[in-house]
């Protein structure tokens, strides 16, 4: 879980995000997930989960690939910002569900910010 806690792109409020930093953070996480899979037997539950998370990140990249993330800033009137925000929200929801499955499989109780993106542990608004 520590690997995911280090990536604030998964939990930081949208107005505090810098899109290019999000891209960099998720790219590092994607490479780390690929490295973790190298040591696992193919076809295991953990292998499938890590592959699924990698694909989730790649899907996010496809959704925002035409945007200039280095110049994009929080602006509720900018359609590019809104698209970025929605794509990131979708990624967080998907990763939260995947982490929830991982926690259940290995008996890990999530804490901190990551718990907030998981369905069972999310605090009511």
C-alpha positions as CSV (number, residue, x, y, z in Angstrom):
1,X,0.0,0.0,0.0
2,X,2.9,2.3,0.6
3,X,3.6,2.4,-3.1
4,X,0.2,3.9,-3.7
5,X,0.2,6.3,-0.7
6,X,3.2,8.0,-2.2
7,X,1.2,9.1,-5.2
8,X,-1.0,12.0,-4.3
9,X,-2.5,12.0,-7.7
10,X,-4.7,9.2,-6.4
11,X,-6.2,11.2,-3.6
12,X,-5.4,15.0,-3.7
13,X,-8.3,17.5,-4.2
14,X,-8.7,18.4,-7.8
15,X,-8.1,22.1,-7.3
16,X,-4.6,21.3,-5.8
17,X,-3.5,19.2,-8.8
18,X,-1.1,20.2,-11.4
19,X,-1.9,18.0,-14.4
20,X,1.7,17.5,-15.6
21,X,2.7,16.3,-12.1
22,X,-0.2,13.9,-12.1
23,X,1.0,12.5,-15.4
24,X,4.6,12.1,-14.0
25,X,3.3,10.5,-10.8
26,X,1.1,8.0,-12.7
27,X,3.9,7.2,-15.1
28,X,6.2,6.4,-12.2
29,X,3.5,4.2,-10.7
30,X,2.8,2.5,-14.0
31,X,6.5,1.6,-14.3
32,X,6.6,0.3,-10.7
33,X,3.6,-1.9,-11.4
34,X,5.2,-3.3,-14.4
35,X,8.4,-4.0,-12.4
36,X,6.3,-5.7,-9.7
37,X,4.7,-8.0,-12.2
38,X,8.1,-9.2,-13.5
39,X,8.7,-11.2,-10.3
40,X,5.2,-12.8,-10.3
41,X,4.0,-16.0,-11.9
42,X,1.7,-15.1,-14.8
43,X,-1.9,-15.6,-14.3
44,X,-2.0,-15.2,-10.5
45,X,-4.6,-13.0,-8.9
46,X,-2.0,-10.4,-8.0
47,X,-0.6,-10.5,-11.6
48,X,-4.0,-9.8,-13.0
49,X,-4.7,-7.0,-10.5
50,X,-1.4,-5.3,-11.2
51,X,-2.0,-5.6,-15.0
52,X,-5.5,-4.2,-14.5
53,X,-4.1,-1.2,-12.7
54,X,-1.5,-0.6,-15.4
55,X,-4.2,-0.7,-18.0
56,X,-6.3,1.8,-15.9
57,X,-3.4,4.2,-15.9
58,X,-2.8,3.8,-19.7
59,X,-6.5,4.4,-20.3
60,X,-6.2,7.7,-18.4
61,X,-3.2,8.6,-20.6
62,X,-5.2,7.9,-23.7
63,X,-8.0,10.2,-22.5
64,X,-5.7,13.2,-21.9
65,X,-3.0,12.6,-24.5
66,X,-4.1,15.6,-26.7
67,X,-3.9,18.1,-23.9
68,X,-1.0,20.2,-22.9
69,X,-0.8,19.0,-19.3
70,X,2.2,21.3,-18.6
71,X,0.0,24.4,-19.2
72,X,-3.3,23.1,-18.0
73,X,-4.5,24.5,-14.6
74,X,-7.6,24.2,-12.5
75,X,-10.3,26.2,-14.2
76,X,-14.0,25.2,-13.9
77,X,-14.7,27.1,-17.1
78,X,-12.1,25.4,-19.2
79,X,-13.4,22.3,-21.0
80,X,-9.9,20.7,-21.1
81,X,-9.7,21.1,-17.3
82,X,-13.1,19.5,-16.9
83,X,-12.2,16.6,-19.2
84,X,-8.9,16.1,-17.2
85,X,-10.7,16.2,-13.9
86,X,-13.3,13.7,-15.1
87,X,-10.7,11.4,-16.5
88,X,-8.7,11.6,-13.2
89,X,-11.9,10.9,-11.2
90,X,-12.6,7.8,-13.3
91,X,-9.0,6.6,-12.8
92,X,-9.3,7.2,-9.0
93,X,-12.5,5.3,-8.8
94,X,-11.2,2.4,-10.8
95,X,-7.9,2.2,-8.8
96,X,-9.9,2.5,-5.6
97,X,-12.0,-0.6,-6.6
98,X,-8.9,-2.5,-7.5
99,X,-7.1,-1.6,-4.3
100,X,-10.2,-2.6,-2.4
101,X,-10.0,-6.0,-4.0
102,X,-6.3,-6.2,-3.1
103,X,-6.9,-5.3,0.5
104,X,-9.7,-7.9,0.8
105,X,-7.5,-10.6,-0.8
106,X,-4.6,-9.9,1.6
107,X,-6.4,-8.8,4.7
108,X,-5.0,-5.3,4.6
109,X,-7.0,-2.5,6.3
110,X,-6.4,0.7,4.3
111,X,-5.7,3.9,6.2
112,X,-5.3,7.5,5.3
113,X,-6.1,9.1,2.1
114,X,-6.2,5.9,0.1
115,X,-9.1,4.6,2.2
116,X,-11.1,7.5,0.9
117,X,-11.0,6.3,-2.7
118,X,-12.1,2.7,-1.8
119,X,-15.8,2.0,-1.7
120,X,-16.2,0.4,1.7
121,X,-13.9,2.8,3.4
122,X,-15.0,6.1,1.8
123,X,-16.3,8.6,4.2
124,X,-19.8,10.0,3.5
125,X,-19.8,13.5,2.1
